Amino acid sequence: MDKAKSLSALSMGYAEGWKALEETMGNFVFLLVIVISVLVLPLFGRDPAVKMEEIVRSSRYGKRQLDRARITAAYLTATVLYVCSMAVWFVIVMLPFGFDGMEQPIQSNVRTFFSLYNITYMQQFLWNLFRGYVVLVFMVSLALFVTILLRNILASASVIATFMVMLVICNQIYVYPVNHWFTNFMPVRMIDFWHFYVGNELYRICGFSISCMSWSIVVSLTLSVLFLAGSLIVLHANRKKGLP
């Protein structure tokens, strides 16, 4: 609120490229996250037509090293694909309009006119870029956990698809308790970037007021760590049981 009060004058200028960028960024990140999550599924999902996994994992050190290599590959591959895809998409969207206007406040856009965040279009883009990456980490962690638990590509894909459809439905039907305590930390709601800037939603945590923009990132990353820890526990249990 103090930063919002400091905005005594609203500067207006050409920033059509940045407006177009923010307008379409959520949809592109959503599509990108879905595609990358699908690419991660085969890392631990088992295909009945391929019998090489049992041979590789039957060696003395094959199980532990292979599991670590697959988990590392999942996050590294997702990161590289995300960065490269966003860079290409950024250039494609911005080239027709130019790069002018990055220093303009987001209040110069009609959709964020009532936002309390005194930030520029460039800062908004970086926030959205980071939030999209947090969503990607969450989805990769969830995909790894589901595929390690079920050990089947088709079953894992069905669970992920059902989960995403449920989140899309929840995002379309506004119910404050559900959004406030659940969907704000889930992928679909998190990449619906607009509501973070105009909703001005707060959480009271241990007597402190924390913005939804910051708290949703903290909770999502915490859930990602829990999914990863769960994956490691399941893999360790499977090795103890001698499962492939």
Summary of the structure (lengths in Angstrom):
residues: 244
radius of gyration: 20.9
end to end distance: 56.0
largest distance: 68.5
contacts: 700
relative contact order: 0.15
helix: 72%
strand: 4%
